[in-house]
């Protein structure tokens, strides 16, 4: 199922959609999956895509202005899809290194959607047990269970369909409420 154009029109006026990916390989399957989820949830292409593998040593420099700016932009996004491959039954150290820069409780102020890819179903709970709690700790509103996709199915729409059908309503409702709140203020 694809996104609903009528809903994307309602969101397009103000929604800031972002994707951050903690795969150590640039332009990864994880990146493709995260962008797909963002588009399908909102009908919008992400306005900010952070592929952490491309930042290199800047991630280790706590004074790097580019990384600081990315943290600020992601923190202000209305929707952030945070994606990682499953490494040792959790998200990558690369993603952890980046997310450690966000303030606890207030670092993410929008809706956050955790997505993980993995080789087998034995790690399917990793997204709920490790990534989702972290996004909540950072202040993100995580209205739906995280999405776990098998690596071999990342490019198959059917791997996302049931989850997207369940997630679209709650995510869009929160995004529309945020949009209305911004207009009213």
BAZAZA-888178 format. One record per residue: x, y, z of N, C-alpha, C, O in turn. Coordinates in Angstrom, 1 decimal, decimal comma, m for minus. Atoms other than C-alpha are relative to their C-alpha. Example, Ala and Ser with C-alpha at 12.3 -4.5 7.8 and 13.67 -1.06 7.14 Angstrom:
! residues 2
    nxx    nyy    nzz   caxx   cayy   cazz    cxx    cyy    czz    oxx    oyy    ozz
    0,9   m1,2    0,0   12,3   m4,5    7,8    0,9    1,2    0,0    1,9    1,2    0,7
   m0,9   m1,1    0,0   13,7   m1,1    7,1   m0,8    1,1    0,8   m0,3    2,2    0,9
END
This chain:
! residues 185
    nxx    nyy    nzz   caxx   cayy   cazz    cxx    cyy    czz    oxx    oyy    ozz
    0,8   m1,2    0,0    0,0    0,0    0,0    0,9    1,2    0,0    1,9    1,3    0,7
   m0,8   m1,3    0,1    1,3    3,5   m0,8   m0,6    1,1    0,8   m1,7    0,9    1,3
    0,5   m1,1   m0,9    0,9    6,8    1,0   m1,3    0,6   m0,7   m1,5    0,5   m1,9
    1,2   m0,7    0,4   m2,3    8,8    0,8    0,3    1,4   m0,4    0,7    2,2    0,5
   m0,3   m1,3    0,4   m1,8   12,0   m1,2   m0,8    1,1    0,8   m0,2    2,1    1,1
    0,8   m1,0   m0,8   m4,6   13,8    0,7    0,6    0,3    1,3    0,7    1,4    1,8
   m0,6   m0,2   m1,3   m2,9   13,2    4,0    1,4    0,7   m0,2    1,7    1,6    0,7
   m1,3   m0,6    0,2    0,5   14,2    2,6   m0,2    1,5   m0,2    0,7    2,3    0,1
    0,2   m1,5    0,2   m1,0   17,6    1,5   m0,2    0,6    1,3    0,3    1,8    1,6
    0,2   m0,6   m1,3   m2,2   18,2    5,1    1,3    0,1    0,8    1,4    1,0    1,6
   m1,3    0,0   m0,7    1,3   17,4    6,4    1,0    0,9   m0,6    1,9    1,4    0,1
   m1,1   m0,6    0,7    3,4   19,1    3,8    0,2    1,4    0,4    1,4    1,9    0,2
   m0,2   m1,4   m0,3    2,9   22,6    5,0    1,0    0,2    1,0    1,8    1,2    1,0
   m0,9   m0,3   m1,1    4,9   22,3    8,1    0,8   m1,2    0,5    1,8   m1,0    1,2
   m0,7    1,2   m0,5    6,2   18,7    8,6    1,5    0,0   m0,4    1,8    0,2   m1,5
   m1,4    0,2    0,2    9,9   18,4    9,0    0,4   m1,5    0,2    0,3   m1,9    1,4
   m0,2    1,4    0,0   10,8   14,8    8,2    1,5   m0,3   m0,1    2,1    0,2   m1,0
   m1,4    0,3    0,0   14,2   13,4    9,0    0,3   m1,5    0,2   m0,6   m2,2    0,7
   m0,5    1,4   m0,1   16,1   10,1    8,8    1,4    0,0    0,5    2,2    0,8    0,0
   m1,4    0,2   m0,5   19,2    9,1   10,7    0,3   m1,5    0,0   m0,5   m2,3    0,5
   m0,4    1,4    0,2   21,0    5,8    9,9    1,3   m0,3    0,6    2,3    0,4    0,2
   m1,2    0,4   m0,7   23,6    4,1   12,0    0,8   m1,2   m0,6    1,5   m1,9    0,1
   m0,7    1,1    0,7   24,9    1,6    9,4    1,4    0,5   m0,3    1,6    1,6   m0,8
   m1,3   m0,5    0,3   28,7    1,8    9,1    0,3    0,0   m1,5    1,4    0,5   m1,9
   m0,2    0,0    1,5   28,3    1,3    5,3   m0,8    1,1   m0,5   m2,0    1,2   m0,3
    0,8   m1,0    0,6   27,3    4,4    3,4   m1,0   m0,5   m1,0   m0,7   m1,6   m1,7
    1,0    0,4    1,0   24,2    4,2    1,2   m0,4   m1,4    0,1   m0,4   m2,2   m0,9
    0,3    1,4   m0,4   23,1    1,0    2,9   m1,5   m0,4   m0,3   m2,3    0,5   m0,6
    1,4    0,4    0,0   20,0   m1,1    2,8   m0,8    0,6    1,1   m2,0    0,9    1,0
    0,7   m0,7   m1,2   19,2    0,4    6,2   m0,4    1,4   m0,4   m1,5    1,8    0,0
    0,4   m1,3    0,5   19,2    3,8    4,6   m1,2   m0,1   m0,9   m2,1    0,7   m0,8
    1,1    0,1    1,0   16,9    2,7    1,8   m1,3   m0,4    0,8   m2,4    0,2    0,5
    1,2    0,4   m0,8   14,5    1,1    4,4   m0,5    1,2    0,8   m1,7    1,4    0,8
    0,4   m1,1   m0,8   14,5    4,2    6,6   m0,7    1,1   m0,9   m1,7    1,7   m0,5
    0,6   m1,0    0,9   13,7    6,5    3,7   m1,3   m0,5   m0,5   m2,3    0,3   m0,6
    1,3    0,5    0,4   11,0    4,2    2,5   m1,1    0,2    1,1   m2,2    0,6    0,8
    0,9   m0,1   m1,2    9,4    4,2    6,0   m0,5    1,5    0,1   m1,7    1,7    0,3
    0,4   m1,4   m0,2    9,5    8,0    6,2   m1,0    0,5   m1,1   m1,9    1,1   m0,8
    0,9   m0,3    1,1    7,9    8,4    2,7   m1,4   m0,6    0,2   m2,4    0,0    0,0
    1,3    0,6   m0,1    5,2    5,9    3,4   m0,8    0,5    1,2   m2,0    0,4    1,1
    0,8   m0,5   m1,1    4,3    7,3    6,8   m0,6    1,4   m0,3   m1,7    1,7    0,2
    0,4   m1,4    0,2    4,0   10,9    5,6   m0,4    0,4   m1,4   m1,1    1,4   m1,6
    0,2   m0,4    1,4    3,8   10,9    1,8    1,1    1,1   m0,4    0,9    1,6   m1,5
   m1,1   m1,0    0,2    6,9   13,2    2,0    1,4   m0,6   m0,1    1,6   m1,6    0,7
   m1,4    0,4    0,0   10,5   12,7    1,1    0,6    0,7    1,2    0,3    1,8    1,6
   m0,7   m0,6   m1,2   12,7   13,3    4,2    0,7    1,3   m0,5    1,4    1,3   m1,5
   m0,7   m1,2    0,3   14,0   16,9    4,2    1,4    0,0    0,5    2,3    0,7    0,1
   m1,3    0,1   m0,6   17,0   15,8    6,2    0,3   m1,5    0,1   m0,4   m2,3    0,7
   m0,5    1,4   m0,1   18,9   12,5    5,7    1,4    0,0    0,5    2,3    0,6    0,0
   m1,3    0,1   m0,6   21,8   11,7    8,0    0,5   m1,4   m0,1    0,0   m2,3    0,6
   m0,6    1,3    0,1   23,9    8,7    6,9    1,3    0,1    0,8    2,3    0,6    0,3
   m1,1   m0,2   m0,9   26,3    8,5    9,8    1,3   m0,5   m0,5    2,4    0,0   m0,1
   m1,2    0,5    0,5   28,8    6,5    7,9    0,8    1,0   m0,8    2,0    0,9   m1,0
   m0,7   m1,1    0,8   29,6    9,6    5,8    0,6    1,1    0,8    1,4    1,9    0,3
   m0,5   m1,0   m0,9   30,5   11,7    8,8    1,4   m0,3    0,5    2,2    0,6    0,9
   m1,4    0,4   m0,4   33,7    9,8    9,6    0,4    0,5    1,4   m0,4    0,4    2,3
   m0,6   m0,4   m1,3   36,0   11,1   12,4   m0,7    1,2    0,6   m0,5    1,4    1,8
    0,8   m1,2   m0,6   33,7   14,2   12,9   m0,8   m0,5    1,1   m1,1    0,3    2,1
    0,9    0,5   m1,1   31,5   12,0   15,1    0,8   m0,1    1,3    0,2   m0,1    2,4
   m0,8    0,1   m1,2   34,4   11,6   17,5    0,4    1,4    0,6    0,9    1,4    1,7
   m0,3   m1,4   m0,4   34,9   15,4   17,8   m1,2    0,7    0,6   m2,1    1,1   m0,2
    1,2   m0,5   m0,7   32,4   16,7   20,4   m0,2    1,5   m0,3   m1,2    2,1    0,1
    0,1   m1,4    0,3   33,1   20,2   19,1   m0,2    0,3   m1,5   m0,2    1,4   m2,0
    0,2   m0,1    1,4   32,5   19,5   15,4   m1,3    0,8   m0,3   m2,4    0,4    0,1
    1,2   m0,8    0,2   30,0   22,2   14,2   m1,0   m0,7   m1,0   m2,2   m0,4   m0,8
    0,9    0,6    0,9   28,6   20,1   11,4   m0,9   m1,1    0,7   m2,1   m1,1    0,5
    0,7    1,0   m0,8   27,6   17,3   13,8   m0,9    0,7    1,0   m2,1    0,2    1,1
    0,8   m0,8   m0,9   26,3   19,8   16,3   m1,3    0,5   m0,7   m2,4    0,5   m0,2
    1,1   m0,5    0,8   24,1   21,3   13,6   m1,0   m1,1   m0,4   m2,2   m0,9   m0,3
    0,8    1,1    0,3   22,8   17,9   12,6   m0,9   m0,4    1,3   m2,0   m0,8    1,1
    0,7    0,4   m1,2   21,9   17,1   16,2   m1,2    1,0    0,3   m2,3    0,6    0,6
    1,0   m1,0   m0,1   20,0   20,4   16,4   m1,2   m0,2   m0,9   m2,3   m0,1   m0,5
    1,0    0,2    1,0   18,1   19,8   13,2   m0,9   m1,2    0,3   m2,1   m1,2    0,2
    0,8    1,2   m0,3   17,1   16,3   14,1   m0,8    0,1    1,3   m1,9   m0,3    1,3
    0,7   m0,3   m1,3   16,1   17,4   17,6   m1,3    0,8   m0,3   m2,3    0,6    0,5
    1,1   m0,9    0,3   13,7   19,9   16,0   m1,0   m0,6   m1,0   m2,1   m0,1   m1,2
    0,9    0,7    1,0   12,2   17,5   13,4   m1,3   m0,4    0,6   m1,4   m0,8    1,7
    1,3    0,5   m0,5    8,6   16,6   13,6   m0,1   m1,5    0,0   m0,7   m2,1    0,9
   m0,1    1,5    0,0    9,3   13,0   12,6    1,5   m0,3   m0,3    2,1    0,2   m1,2
   m1,3    0,6    0,2   12,6   11,2   12,9   m0,1   m1,5   m0,1   m0,5   m2,1    0,9
   m0,1    1,5    0,2   13,0    7,7   11,5    1,5   m0,3    0,4    2,4    0,1   m0,3
   m1,3    0,3   m0,5   16,0    6,3   13,4    0,2   m1,5   m0,3   m0,5   m2,4    0,2
   m0,2    1,4    0,5   17,4    3,1   11,7    1,4   m0,5    0,2    2,4    0,3    0,2
   m1,3    0,6   m0,2   20,2    0,7   12,4   m0,1   m1,5   m0,4   m1,2   m2,1   m0,3
    0,0    1,5    0,2   21,2   m2,8   11,3    0,2   m0,6    1,5    0,6    0,1    2,4
   m0,1    0,7   m1,3   21,2   m5,3   14,2    1,4   m0,5    0,1    1,8   m1,4   m0,7
   m1,3    0,4   m0,2   24,7   m5,8   15,5    0,1   m0,5    1,5   m0,3    0,2    2,4
   m0,1    0,5   m1,3   25,3   m8,1   18,5   m1,3    0,2    0,8   m1,3    0,5    2,0
    1,4    0,0   m0,6   21,5   m8,1   19,2   m0,4    1,4    0,5   m1,3    1,6    1,3
    0,4   m1,4   m0,3   21,3   m4,3   19,4    0,3    0,9   m1,2    0,8    0,4   m2,2
   m0,3   m1,0    1,0   21,8   m1,1   17,4    1,5    0,2    0,0    2,2   m0,3    0,9
   m1,5   m0,2    0,1   25,3   m0,1   16,2    0,6    1,0    0,9   m0,1    1,9    1,4
   m0,7   m1,0   m0,8   27,9    1,7   18,2    0,1    1,3   m0,7    0,1    2,4    0,0
    0,0   m1,2    0,8   28,0    4,3   15,4   m1,3    0,8    0,4   m1,2    2,0    0,6
    1,3   m0,7   m0,3   24,3    5,2   16,1    0,1    0,4    1,5   m0,3    1,6    1,8
   m0,1   m0,4   m1,4   25,0    5,2   19,9    0,9    1,2    0,2    0,6    2,1    1,0
   m0,9   m1,1   m0,1   27,9    7,5   19,5   m0,7    1,3   m0,4   m0,5    2,3    0,3
    0,7   m1,2    0,5   25,7   10,0   17,6   m1,1    0,4    1,0   m1,2    1,5    1,4
    1,1   m0,3   m0,9   22,7    9,7   19,9    0,4    0,4    1,3   m0,4    1,0    2,1
   m0,5   m0,5   m1,2   24,8   10,3   22,9    0,1    1,5    0,1    0,2    2,1    1,2
   m0,1   m1,4    0,1   25,0   13,9   21,8   m1,3    0,7    0,4   m1,4    1,9    0,6
    1,3   m0,5   m0,2   21,3   14,4   22,4   m0,3    0,1    1,5    0,0   m0,8    2,2
    0,3   m0,2   m1,4   20,1   15,8   25,7   m1,1   m1,0    0,4   m2,0   m1,3   m0,3
    1,0    0,9   m0,5   18,1   13,3   27,8   m1,3    0,7    0,3   m1,3    1,8    0,9
    1,3   m0,6   m0,2   14,4   14,0   27,9   m0,5    1,1   m0,9   m1,7    1,3   m1,1
    0,4   m1,1    0,9   14,5   16,9   25,5    0,7    0,1   m1,3    0,5    0,9   m2,2
   m0,8    0,0    1,3   16,9   16,0   22,7   m0,7   m0,2   m1,2   m0,4    0,4   m2,3
    1,0    0,2    1,1   14,2   14,7   20,4   m1,3    0,6    0,4   m1,9    0,2    1,5
    1,3   m0,6   m0,4   11,1   16,8   20,5   m1,2   m0,4   m0,9   m2,3    0,0   m0,6
    1,1    0,5    0,8    9,1   15,1   17,8   m0,4   m1,4    0,1    0,0   m2,1    1,1
    0,4    1,4    0,1    7,7   11,8   16,8    1,3   m0,8   m0,5    2,0   m0,4   m1,4
   m1,1    0,8    0,3   10,4    9,1   16,7   m0,4   m1,4   m0,4   m1,3   m2,0    0,3
    0,3    1,3    0,4   10,2    5,8   14,8    1,2   m0,8   m0,1    2,1   m0,5   m0,9
   m1,2    0,8    0,0   12,7    3,1   15,5   m0,1   m1,1   m1,1   m1,2   m1,8   m1,2
    0,0    1,1    1,0   13,6    0,7   12,6    1,3   m0,7    0,1    2,4   m0,1    0,2
   m1,2    0,8    0,0   16,1   m2,1   12,6   m0,1   m1,1   m1,1   m1,2   m1,6   m1,3
   m0,1    1,1    1,0   17,2   m4,6    9,9    0,9   m1,0    0,6    1,8   m0,7    1,4
   m0,8    1,1   m0,5   18,6   m8,0   10,7    0,0   m1,2   m0,8   m0,9   m1,4   m1,7
   m0,1    1,2    0,8   19,6  m11,3    9,3   m1,0   m1,1    0,4   m1,3   m1,9   m0,5
    0,9    1,0   m0,4   17,2  m13,4   11,3   m1,0    0,4    1,0   m0,8    1,5    1,7
    1,0   m0,3   m0,9   14,1  m13,4   13,3    0,3    0,0    1,5   m0,3    0,5    2,4
   m0,4    0,2   m1,4   15,9  m14,3   16,5    0,4    1,4    0,6    0,5    1,5    1,9
   m0,3   m1,4   m0,5   16,8  m10,5   16,8   m1,1    1,0   m0,1   m0,9    2,2    0,1
    1,1   m0,9    0,2   13,4   m9,1   16,1   m0,4    0,9    1,1   m0,9    1,9    1,0
    0,3   m0,8   m1,1   12,9   m7,9   19,6    1,0    1,1    0,3    0,8    1,9    1,2
   m1,1   m1,0   m0,3   16,1   m5,8   19,5   m0,6    1,4   m0,1   m0,2    2,3    0,6
    0,5   m1,3    0,3   14,2   m2,8   18,1   m0,9    0,5    1,2   m0,9    1,6    1,6
    0,9   m0,3   m1,2   11,7   m2,9   21,1    0,8    0,1    1,3    0,5    0,9    2,2
   m0,8    0,0   m1,3   14,3   m3,7   23,8    1,2    0,9    0,1    1,6    1,2    1,2
   m1,2   m0,8    0,0   17,1   m1,5   22,8   m0,2    1,4   m0,6    0,1    2,4    0,0
    0,1   m1,3    0,7   16,3    1,3   20,3   m1,2    0,8    0,4   m1,0    2,0    0,7
    1,2   m0,7   m0,4   12,8    2,2   21,2    0,2    0,7    1,4   m0,2    1,9    1,5
   m0,2   m0,7   m1,3   13,6    2,9   24,9    1,0    1,1    0,0    0,9    2,1    0,7
   m0,9   m1,1    0,1   16,6    5,0   23,9   m0,6    1,2   m0,6   m0,4    2,3   m0,1
    0,7   m1,1    0,6   14,5    7,2   21,7   m1,0    0,7    1,0   m1,1    1,9    1,0
    0,9   m0,5   m1,0   12,0    7,6   24,5    0,8    0,8    1,0    0,4    1,9    1,5
   m0,9   m0,7   m1,0   14,8    8,5   26,9    0,5    1,4   m0,5    0,6    2,3    0,3
   m0,5   m1,3    0,6   15,9   11,3   24,5   m1,1    1,0   m0,1   m0,9    2,1   m0,6
    1,1   m0,9    0,1   12,4   12,8   24,6   m0,9   m0,2   m1,2   m1,9    0,4   m1,3
    0,8    0,2    1,1   11,0   11,4   21,4   m1,3   m0,7    0,4   m1,4   m1,4    1,3
    1,3    0,7   m0,2    7,3   10,4   21,2    0,0   m1,2   m0,9    0,0   m1,0   m2,1
    0,0    1,3    0,8    7,3    6,8   20,1   m1,4   m0,7    0,1   m1,6   m1,5    1,0
    1,4    0,4   m0,2    3,6    6,1   19,4   m0,3   m1,5   m0,5   m1,4   m2,0   m0,2
    0,3    1,3    0,5    4,0    2,7   17,7    1,2   m0,9    0,3    2,3   m0,4    0,5
   m1,1    0,9   m0,1    6,1   m0,4   18,1    1,0    0,2   m1,1    0,7    0,6   m2,2
   m1,0   m0,1    1,0    9,4   m0,4   16,3   m0,2   m1,0   m1,1   m0,9   m2,0   m1,0
    0,1    0,9    1,1    9,8   m2,0   12,9    1,3   m0,8   m0,2    2,4   m0,2   m0,2
   m1,1    0,9    0,3   12,1   m5,0   12,3   m0,2   m0,6   m1,3   m1,3   m1,2   m1,6
    0,1    0,5    1,4   12,8   m6,0    8,7    1,2   m0,9   m0,2    2,3   m0,6    0,1
   m1,1    0,9    0,3   14,8   m9,0    7,6    0,8    0,6   m1,2    0,3    1,2   m2,1
   m0,9   m0,6    1,0   17,8   m7,9    5,5   m0,4   m0,4   m1,4   m0,4    0,4   m2,3
    0,3    0,5    1,3   16,8  m10,1    2,6   m1,4    0,5   m0,6   m1,7    0,2   m1,7
    1,4   m0,5    0,4   13,3   m8,4    2,5   m0,1    1,5    0,0   m1,2    2,0   m0,2
    0,0   m1,4   m0,1   14,3   m4,8    2,8   m0,6    0,8   m1,2   m1,1    1,9   m1,1
    0,5   m0,6    1,2   13,3   m4,0   m0,8   m1,4   m0,5   m0,4   m1,8   m0,3   m1,5
    1,3    0,6    0,3   10,0   m5,9   m0,7   m1,1    0,8    0,8   m1,1    0,8    2,0
    1,1   m0,7   m0,7    6,9   m3,7    0,1   m0,8   m0,8    1,0   m1,2   m0,3    2,0
    0,8    0,8   m0,9    5,2   m6,6    1,7    0,7   m0,1    1,4    0,0   m0,4    2,4
   m0,7    0,1   m1,3    7,9   m6,6    4,5   m0,4    1,2    0,9   m0,2    1,1    2,1
    0,4   m1,2   m0,7    6,5   m3,2    5,6   m1,5    0,2    0,1   m1,9    0,9    1,0
    1,5   m0,3    0,2    2,8   m3,4    4,7   m0,8    0,0    1,3   m1,5    1,0    1,6
    0,9    0,1   m1,2    1,2   m4,6    7,9    0,4    1,0    1,1   m0,4    1,7    1,7
   m0,5   m1,0   m0,9    3,4   m2,4   10,1   m0,4    1,4   m0,4   m0,9    2,2    0,4
    0,4   m1,4    0,4    2,7    0,7    8,0   m1,5    0,2    0,1   m1,9    1,3    0,5
    1,4   m0,1   m0,2   m1,0    0,0    8,0   m0,4    0,3    1,5   m1,3    1,1    1,7
    0,2   m0,2   m1,4   m0,9    0,0   11,8    0,6    1,3    0,5    0,0    2,0    1,4
   m0,7   m1,1   m0,5    1,5    2,9   12,2   m0,4    1,3   m0,6   m0,4    2,4    0,1
    0,4   m1,3    0,7    0,2    5,5    9,7   m0,9    0,9    0,8   m0,7    2,0    1,0
    1,0   m0,8   m0,7   m2,8    6,6   11,7    0,6    0,7    1,2    0,4    1,9    1,3
   m0,5   m0,6   m1,2   m1,1    7,2   15,1    1,1    1,1   m0,4    1,1    2,1    0,2
   m1,1   m1,0    0,3    2,0    8,9   13,5   m0,6    1,2   m0,7   m0,2    2,3   m0,3
    0,6   m1,2    0,7   m0,1   11,1   11,2   m0,8    0,9    1,0   m0,8    2,1    0,9
    0,8   m0,8   m0,9   m2,4   12,1   14,0    0,9    0,9    0,9    0,6    2,1    1,1
   m1,0   m0,8   m0,8    0,6   13,2   16,1    0,6    1,2   m0,8    0,8    2,3   m0,3
   m0,6   m1,0    0,9    2,2   15,1   13,2   m1,0    1,1   m0,3   m0,7    2,3   m0,3
    1,0   m1,0    0,3   m1,1   16,9   12,4   m0,2    0,8    1,3   m0,4    2,0    1,1
    0,2   m0,7   m1,3   m1,5   17,8   16,1    1,2    1,0    0,2    1,0    2,1    0,6
   m1,2   m0,9   m0,1    2,1   19,2   16,1   m0,2    1,2   m0,9    0,2    2,3   m0,6
    0,2   m1,1    1,0    1,3   21,2   13,0   m1,0    1,0    0,4   m0,8    2,2    0,3
    1,1   m1,0   m0,5   m1,9   22,7   14,4    0,5    0,8    1,2    0,2    2,0    1,3
   m0,5   m0,7   m1,2   m0,1   23,5   17,7    1,0    1,1   m0,5    1,0    2,2    0,1
   m1,0   m1,0    0,5    2,7   25,4   15,7   m0,8    1,2   m0,6   m0,4    2,3   m0,5
    0,8   m1,0    0,6    0,1   27,3   13,7   m0,7    0,9    1,1   m0,7    2,1    0,9
    0,7   m0,7   m1,1   m1,8   28,3   16,9    0,9    0,9    0,8    0,5    1,8    1,4
   m0,9   m0,8   m0,9    1,3   29,6   18,6    0,7    1,1   m0,6    1,5    1,8    0,0
END
